[in-house]
Amino acid sequence: MALRCGIVGLPNVGKSTLFNCLSNAKAQSANFPFCTIEPNLGVITVPDKRLIRLAEIDNPKKIVPTTIEIVDIAGLVKGASKGEGLGNQFLANIREVDAVIHVIRCFENDNIIHVDGSINPIRDKEVIDIELQLKDLETVENRISKLQKQAKVGGDRVALKTVTIAERLKEVLITGKSARTLALTEDEEDLIHDFFLLTRKPVVYVCNVDEASASTGNAMTEAFRKSVEDEQAEILVIAAATEADIAELESYEEKQLFLEDLGLDEPGVNKLIHAAYKLLNLQTYFTTGADESRAWTFVKGIKAPKAAGIIHSDFEKGFIRAEVIKYEDYVTLGSESACREVGKIAVEGKEYVVQDGDIMHFRFNV
């Protein structure tokens, strides 16, 4: 899939450390601002216990999990909207991602400098928000000017309607709120899609804490959580440096012991990967058999032919039907043949909306 999440935040909040935990790529981590200059791209495996269970049943020659792409973007500072620091580059890079993982520093460490000289999670978030809102305000005002000319000269009704939406966005941004806080209908959303607004992108907040706060959080994470209650955004508490240590352990048993000592049931990065997956509006269907058990990523709401096309374009072009088994039925009955015997394989046509966890087999003719 082409959809990507971007990791953003101020310099030295732990973005690159978190990125290194998430992906096989190794971004440079160092104790000075702008350590990351060019954005680092990582392809991340999405952990899924359902795929493991299917593999246990079918014992395939190969197991292929699904993946998402994640980008570590250079740190932003005050004045970025006017080109300060690496502002222009930062804003261009964030414009290219589909969702945002906003890392907030919630730990004290005198050995790791803070770009503003002190630790204040709420202030740090506001710095990022303000710069993105200012850039969005500039974008919206420019579009309003162009659209008004189109509406006046050509009597363009679409332009007139888009101006009305843009004016509403402008009012939101002027009050210091992000564009994502304005509720729009699906049709209205389509009209402003090509604005590519930075603060319209969905966001998950990651509070980066020290090891002692990994399972319970701390006073800073609680204060931050209260400050963003009206955003209804997901907030995760992760000790990035500790996650990096866990990632270096070789065996599953060692990792589990480490997690138990911290009071965690799974690595924080696993929760973050699932949050990013959800943020991108992604779901998973499976194909499984003796040769391969595989997870496939799709955008929620797509129909069977489009899902088939994810495997190969010919599958979509020549789509005839899809044979669908629900995951629970497959696991309970233990095989495709058993599901077939008791009528648990549904034959679906072109209008079938694929569901998360579906086990699918496509019939096609090209």
Secondary structure, 3 states (H helix, E strand, C coil): CCCEEEEECCCCCCHHHHHHHHCCCCCCCCCCCCCCCCCEEEEEECCCHHHHHHHHHHCCCEEECCEEEEEECCCCCCCHHHCCCCHHHHHHHHHCCCEEEEEEECCCCCCCCCCCCCCCHHHHHHHHHHHHHHHHHHHHHHHHHHHHHHHHHHCCHHHHHHHHHHHHHHHHHHCCCCHHHCCCCHHHHHHCHHHCCHHHCCEEEEEECCHHHCCCCCHHHHHHHHHCHHHCCEEEEECHHHHHHHHHCCCHHHHHHHHHHHCCCCCHHHHHHHHHHHHCCEEEEEEECCCEEEEEEEECCCEHHHHHHHHCHHHHHCEEEEEEECHHHHHHHCCHHHHHHCCCCEEECCCCECCCCCEEEEEECC
